[in-house]
């Protein structure tokens, strides 16, 4: 399994984060950046981490997003 890929990912262009705790879709780099491996991190915590890591200029605009449809 790819448990080391589980976590919260940010798409800086879209200002959107997704929670990944399944190996069915791992967000591809460079569009997605892992912010934290903590899958239960809150939006507030993710915004703080994005600010600390300087991933976006306005972390308060980050929102939760939906995963793309994955076809089996």
C-alpha positions, 0 to 999 in steps of 0.5 A: 500500500501507499500509506506514505502518500496519504494526507492532505493535498493542496492545489495552489492554483485552485486554492483547494485541498483534498483528503487522501486516505485511499490508494485509488487516486493520488494527486499528481505533482506538480499540480498538487502538493502534500501539506500534511500526512495527517488525514484528519487535519482541520481546514484551519490547521491546513491553512496555517501550514500553507502559510508557514510553508509559503505555498500560497499568498492568501491561505485564508482562501483555501477551501475543501474540494472534491476528488475527480471521478475515478474510473475503475 
